[in-house]
Amino acid sequence: MFDFRTVNDVFALASGRGDLVAMQAQDANGEWTTISSKELYGRVRALAEVLTKWGTRQGDAVALLSENRWEWPVTDFATLAIGAVVVPLYPTLTAEQVGYMLRDSGAKVVVVSSVEQYEKVQAAGNLPVLEHVVVMDAGEYPNAESFQKLMGGAEEKQEHDAGFDGRAAQVGPGDLMTIIYTSGTTGEPKGVMLTHGNLATNLNHSTTTLGMSNEDVAISFLPLSHITARHVDYALMAHGAQLAYLPRFDLLPVAMKTVRPTVFVAVPRVYEKIKQGVTGKSAASPVKMRILNWALHTGKKNREAVLLGQEPQGMLYKLAHKLVYSKIREAFGGRAKIFISGGAPLGMDTAGWFADVGIRIYEGYGLSETSPVIACNTPDAHRIGSVGKPLPNVQCRFAEDGELEVKGPSIFPGYWKKEKETEESFSNDGWFKTGDIGQVDGDGYLSITDRKKELLKTSGGKLIAPQPIENKLKANSLVAEAALVGDKHKFACVLIAPNFAALSSWAQGQGVATTDRKMLVKDPKVVALYQGIVTQVNGTLAHFEDIKRVSLVPDEWSIEAGELTPSMKLKRRVIEKKYAAEIAEFYKDEATSSK
């Protein structure tokens, strides 16, 4: 177990390993280059000295608007080393959103990745306290500094400096470390304040039993603006693992083959896409599909052993591993031994499928306000369908309506400049209200049912948790996303965004000629296909949960288009507004119909 007081202690450990490789980064040609521990120290020290020269003081805000690249952690650590506060902004934000967050946080410096992000700052409106803009990419940018030029003296600063180290050590656990803005899907974004102590106490417990070491390599591709990705990166650095920074998700398949990570951390949607990819490729060949189904059947018989961390030894299992399971592991680069999922519910179907191909996924749970980990499955304590046991530093209890409430040193002090919202988020006796409905079983494993605000309450008074049902639908390779609706109505209905790659292959085999998505989703054969998927899922639900009607949409939901959050969760209000006509069609004859 670690004994960190601040995140600066993580940097001291990660930057004190001399010539050992700390990071990997891609150059302009896409080739991977390495950054040693002492090179990391030199770059952080160089930038910290620049920030100090500019007059950045303890408590000042430095904003970061960038994809994942080596400059991100360098800026993060440099800011924290001088006691300043990091404000990470998602690169998918609009100029208007960027402007609001820069003004609200009072950022004096903003470090951006590219011309695209630079232009957002330029178009963000009046920024009265912003003094410096830094751009990572090479080029000429009016009224901005070059990150590359700021690194000019980094090589001479690789030896440890007592003054710099001493200043970093003076930062205390109670000092504000970061302000993380929520996605703002339910109104004005809120800035989650986290102290150094919040993160440090969480890091001391969250990954200590996962078996990470300095022999591990991981790809950092989940947005570092999200606390889950940032927390995991800190933990990997603390263990001495190498981090390969990947700026775009579409580069992941190639990076997996090149970097060959030993630790794989992703949100559930990434695991779902890999599963759908395997199923889709097999579906193109009846023989391959039979082999896959046989291997899954064989794996299911050995699921319990896999979930206990054992390697099944039967002849049929070994054959299935050679023919199928090993090929699926190649999709992860062939070396991954630790698989972690967080950011959203994984779902029993997805977790079970991976267990059946020999991959045990450690699902965890938390929120930005909890630094973030509340609970996590581990090699020593693992239960499929749960999010594991709560960390030793987190206390849990449940309100009368089933809402999980937590308390402990990793819980945030409040929302930035929002006293009313802060007060409303805590109970009268000081417990943070997570907004999630859950339960703990007799062995201490925590399960999360759904978001309290997302529960659908039918006009008959029945409560339906949408996420587990949506996950059942997404278990089918033909479904990319699903959004259950039905709050205040007699029955539930569903909007489905198809997996168009898989659907197009199916359509060709069925003689459906059109490739136009709007026509494709209205084709009678396609509609019947998805109605069959829904009917199959209905067979696993309580009667009041039955999905009565289905509408296929001709769109791919994405972060960029606004239907998904950066952690790939549904923005329900956005979806309900975008498809208001389809939802109205569901219920136009509700008063006289039971279907």
N, C-alpha and C positions, 0 to 999 in steps of 0.2 A: 504494500500500500504506500502511496505517496504521502508526503506531508507538506504540500504546497500551502503557502499563505496567500500568495498572489499569483496572477498569470505571469508576472515577471520572473517568478521562480521557474516556470516552465521554460521560458526563454533562456534563462541562465543554464539550465540543464541541456537544452537542445543545442545551444551555441558553444558548449564547452567540451566538445568531443573531437576537436582538432581536425584532422584530415578525413574523418569519416563522412560519408555522403549523407547529407540531411535532406536534400531536395533534388528533384529532376524537373527540368523545364524544356519546352520545345523552342528551338530557334526558328528563324524565318523560313527555313526549308522543311520544318516539321521534324527535324532530327532532335533526339533527346540529349540534353547536356546535363551535367551534374553540378550541384552546388554543395560544397563541403560545409561542415559545421562552422569552421572558422571564417569561411567566406560569408556565411549567413550573418555572423557576428559583425564583420566589417561593414556590410551593407546596412545593417540596422543602425549601427553606431554612426555611420556617415549621415544617414537621413535624420537621425535624432539630433545631431549637431546642427543640421540645417534648420530643422523646426525650432530649435532653441534660439538660433541666430535670428530667426524671423519674429521672435518674441512670443512663441507659443508657450503658455504657462500651464501649470497643473490645473486641471479642471476645464481647460479649453477644449473645444470640439474640433476634431479632424474627421472629415467625411471621406468615405471610400466608395467610389462608384466604378466597379470593375468586375469582370469575369474572373474566374480562378486562374491565377498565374503567380509566379514567384514574387512579383512585386507586392501582391496582396499581403502575405504574412510579414514581409519586410516593413511595409507601412504600418501594419497593425502593431508589431512589436516595437517599432521606433516610437510610435505615439504613446504606447503604454509605458515605455521605459522612462519617459519624461513626466509621467503622471497625467498626461492629457487623456481625452475620452474619444474612443473610436465610434464613429457613426456609419455603419455599413449600409449602403443603399443598393437595392437590386438593379442590375443593369437593364432589366426589362421595364423599369419605370418610365413614365412620360416626363417631359420637361416640366410640366405643371406640378407633378408629384415631387420631382427632384427639388424644385423651387420651394415648395411648402416645407419639406423636411430640412433643407439647408437653413431656411429662415427660422423654423421652429427650434432646431437644435442650437442655433447660433454658431454654426461652423465658421471658423476663421480660415481654414484650409480645406480644399477638396482635392483629392487625388483621383484622377480618372484614367481609364485604360486607353481610350481610342478617340478618334475624331468624332465618332457618333456620340459618345458620352460627353465629350468636350462641348459639342454643339447643344446638348441638352442644358448644360450649365449656362451657356451663353443665352439660351432662349428661356431661362427659368424666371425671368423678371427681376425685380429689384432685390438685390442681396446686399444689404447695407453693411454687414459685418464681415463678409467674405473678403479676405486680403490676398490669398494666393491660390492659384489653380495650377496643378501639376499634371502633366500628361505622360503616361508610360510609353506609348508608341513614339517612334522617331518621327520627326517632321517639325514644321514651323507652325506654331499656334500663337496668334496675337494675345498678349497679356497673360501668357502662361509660361510655366517653367518646364524644362525637360527633365523627366525622371532620370534618364540616362546620364545627363550632365551632373545631376546631384549625386550620382554614384561615382563620380570621377575620382575621389580620394579613398574609396572603400578598401582598395587593396592594401593601402598603408595603415588601415585601422583594424586589421585582423587580430592584432595582439590585444589582450585584455587591458582595459584602462580602468584604473581604480576609481577615478572620478565619475566616469559613466556608469560603472557597475554600482558604485555607492548611491548614485542618484536613483537608479532603478530599484535598489533595495529599500530606499526610504518610502516608496509607495506602500500604503498599508491596505489591509483587507477591507476596510470600510470605505476606501476611496472608490468613486464612480469609475467604472472601467469602460462601459459601452452603453449606447442607447440604440436599441433595435426597434425599428418601426414595424408595426403589424401591417398586413397587406391592405387593410382599409376596406374590406369587402362589406362591412356593416356600418360604414360611416367614416368619420374623420380618423385618419391613422393615429395610433397611440404609440408613443415612444416608451418601450420597456427599458427601465433602468436596471442594469446589473452591476454589482460591485465586484472588485477583484476577489473578495472573500466568497461571494456567491459561486463564481466559477471554480475557484480553487477547491472549495470543499466538495463540489460535485466531482471534479477530476480526481480527487483523492480516493473516490470509491467506485466510479462508474466502469472502469475497464481493467481493474487490477487482476481479475480472475479469468480474463479471456485468453491469456497466454501470449500476448504480444511481446516482441523483443526487437533488438537491433538488426535482426535478420529479416525483418518483414518489410514489405513494400506495399503501398496503397496508392490508388489513383484518387486525387481530390477533384471530383467533378460536380458534386452537389454544391449549390450556391453558398459561398462562404458568408454571404449576407444573412443566411439562416443559421441560427445558433447551433443547430444539430451538427451541421458540417464543420463549423468552427470548433466546437467542443471536441469532436472526434479527431480533427487535425491536431489540436493541442495534445490530446491523449497519445496519439501516435508519435508525435515529436518527443513526448516525455519518455516513451518506451524506447526511443532511438530508431524508430522505423523511418524509412525513406518515403517522402511524399512526392508523387508525380502530379504536377498541376496541369489540368486540362480545361481550356477555356470554353469548349463547346461540347454539348452532350452528343452531337452527331459524330464526334471524333472517337467516342468511347469504344466501339467494336475494334477499330484498328489499334487503339492504345492498349486494349486488353491483350492483344497478341504480341505487342512490342514490349510493354512494361511487365506483363505477366505478374499481376499483383498476388500477394499471399493473403492480403486482407481486402475484403470487398464490402464497402458500405454504400447502401442505396436506399431510396424510398421504395415502397411497395410497387409503384408503377413500373420501375425498372425491372424488377423481378417478373412482373406480369408480362412485360414485353418480351423478355427472354423466353419465358414459358410459351407465349403465343408464337414466337419465332420458331421454336422447336416443333410445336404442333403443326404450324403452317407448312413447314418444309416436309414433314412426314406425310401430311395430307395429300401432297402432290403424287405420292406413290402408294398404291394399296398395300404393297409388300412392306414398305417402310412403316406404314401406319399400323399394320398388324404386329410388327416387331416392337414398335413403341408401346402399343397397348399391352403386349405380353410383358415387356420390361417393367411397365408401371404396375401391372398386376403382381409380378414377382417382387417388386420393391415394396408394395403395400404390405405383403406378408412379413417383411423385415423392417417395417417402419419403426416399430418400438425399439429395436436394437439401435437403429440409426439415431433416434432421438435421445438414446442413452449414451451416445458417443461411441458406440461400438461398430466394428467393421464386420458385417455378416460374412460367414465363411462357406455357405452352401455353394454347390457347383452351379446351380441355376443362377444364383445371384452373381457369381463371378462372371458367368457368361453374359448376363445382362449388363454388367459393368463394362465388359470389353466392347460389347456391341452398341450400347446406348449411353450409359451413365458417363463414361469417360469422354464421350463426344460432347455431352452437355457441359462438362467441366472445362472443355477446351474453349467454350464460349466465354468463360471467365479468365482465359489465359492459361489454364492447365495447372496452375500452382496454388490457387486460392484454397485456404484451409479454414479461414474465419470469415463467416458471412453474417453481416449485421443489417437489420432493417429498422427504420424509424421514420418519423415525420407524419405517418398516417397508419391506420390499421392494415396489417398484412393480409388478414383473412385466412380462415382455416383451409380453404381449397388450395390457395397458392402455397401456404406453408406445408400442407400435406403432400402436394405434388412434388415439391423439392425434396422433402424427406424421402419420398418414394424413389427418387433418383440418387439418393445417398448424400444429400446436402442438408445439413441442419442449420437453419437460419436463427440467429439470436435476435428476437424481436424485442425492442425497447419502447419506452413511452415517456413523454415529457412535453413541456411547453417552453416557449421563450421565457416566460415568467419564472420558470423553475430551473433555469441554467444549463441544460434543459432536463436532465434525466431524473425521472421519478422512480422508474423501475426498469429492469432489464433482465432478460434471460441470460444465463451463463452456462459454461460447461458443467458446473457443479449443481446448478439449479435451473432446470429447463422443463417447461411444460408447454406443448403446442397449444395454440389458441389463447394463451395468456401473454401478458407483456412482462412476465417474470415477477420476481419478488422486489418490493421497494428497497431502495438503497438504505444502508444503515443510518444515514444522516437525514432521512426523510420520514416524518410521521404521517400516517394516513388515517382518515376517518370518512364516514359517509353521512351526508345530511338525510333528512327524512325522505326526500324525493330521490335518493340514490346518487346525488352528485358527490363526486370525490372532492374532499378538501384536504389540503396538505400543509405541513408546517416544518420548518427547519432552516438551517443556515444557508441553504442554496436558494431559498425563496426570495424573489426580488423585493426591493423596498417600495416600489410604486411606479406609476407612469409619469413620465417627464411633463411637468407643468400641468398635471391633470389631477387635482386633489379629489374631486368628486368621483371620478372613475376609479381612482385608487381606493378610496373608502368603500365603494360599492363592490370591489373585487375581494374584500376580506370580510369574514364573519365578525360578529361583535367581539368575539374572544380571540381574534387574530389569526384565524386559519384562512389560507388562500383558497378561493373557490375556483376550481379548475374549469368548470363548465362541462365536464365530462361525466357521463353516467357509468358506473362500474360496480365491481364487487370483488371481494377477496375470498378465496376458497379456504377450506379447512387446513390446507398446507401452506397458506400464506401467499399464494400466487394471485396477482392482480389481473383482472380482466376488464377491459373497457368496452362498453356496448356502443356508445355513440355520443355525439355532442348534444348536450342538453337542449341548446337552442335549435338543433336540427331535427329533433324528434318530431315526427308527424303525429298530430292528434286528429283522428277522424271525427266526423260529426257525431258518431256514436260513442265517442269518449275513449276509444282504444288508442294506445300509443304504439307507433311503429318506428323502430330504429332503422333508418335507411341504409347506413353503411354496410352492415352484414349482408343485406339483400343485394345491394349493388355489387359487393365483392363476389357473391355467388354468380351473378350474371357475367362479371368480367373474367370469371374462371374459364369461360368459353372463349376460344381463340378468335371468334368472329366479333366479339364485343370489345371495343377499345375503351369506352366510358359509358356509364349509365347514371341517370339522375332520377331518383324516385320522387314523385310529387303526390300530394293528396291531403295536405294539412287543411283541416276544417271541411273536408269533403267526405262523402259516404264511403269512398274506396280509393285505393292507391293505383296510380298509373306510372308509366316509366317512359322517359326519353332516352333513346339509345343512340350513341355515336358509334357506328360500325368501325371495325378494323378493316379499312378499305382494301388493304393488300390481300388479306385473307378472303374477303368477300369477292373481290374481282376474280381470284383463282376459282372459287366455288362457282361463280356466275358463268364463267367460260365453260366449265364442265357441264353446266345445266342448260347451255344453249341460250343464255341471256346475253343478247348481243350488245346492249348499251354500255358505254363506259362513262356516260354523264351521270354524276353522282345524284343529282336531283331526280333523274328518271330511275336510276338504279334502286334507290330506297323506296320507290313507289311500285316497283315491279311486283306483281302478285306472288311470284315464286320467292322473292326475297322477303317480302312481308310475312309469308307463311313460315319461312325458315326461322325468322326471329321470334315469331309468335310461338313456335315450337320450343325455342330456348327458354322463353318466359314460362311456358306451360310446365316445362321440366323443373324449373326453379320453384314454381308455385307448389309443386308436389312436396317440397321440403319445408313449406311455410305453414304457419297457423292460418286458419281460414280468414281471419280479419286482416291478415297481411297480404292476401292474394293480390297480384297485379292484374287489374281488370282490362287495361288497355295499353297499347304500345304505339309509340311514334318514333320512326327512324328519322334522324336528321342527317342532312348531306354534308355535315361539317366534321372536321377533326378538331376536337377541343385541345387547346394548348395554353401555355403560359403567355405566349406572345399575343394571342387573340383575346386573352382576358378571361377565359372560362376556368382556368386552373391557377392555383397559387404556386409560388416557386417550389413548394414541397409537393406539388402535383395533387393537391386536394381540390375538390370542386368548390367553385365560388357560386353557391346556390342562388344567391340573389341575382347575380349576373345571368345565370342560365334561365332562371324563371322570367326575367325581364326579356331576354333575347327570344325565348320561345313562348311568349305569352299567348300567341294565337293558337299554337298547338295544344297548350294546356287548357285553354278555353274550349277547344274542340273536344277534349276528353270529357268535359263536364257539362256540355251544352244541354243534354237531356237527363241530367243527374236526378232531377226530381221524380222522373217517371221510370227510371231504369235502374236495374241492379247490376248492370254490366257495362 
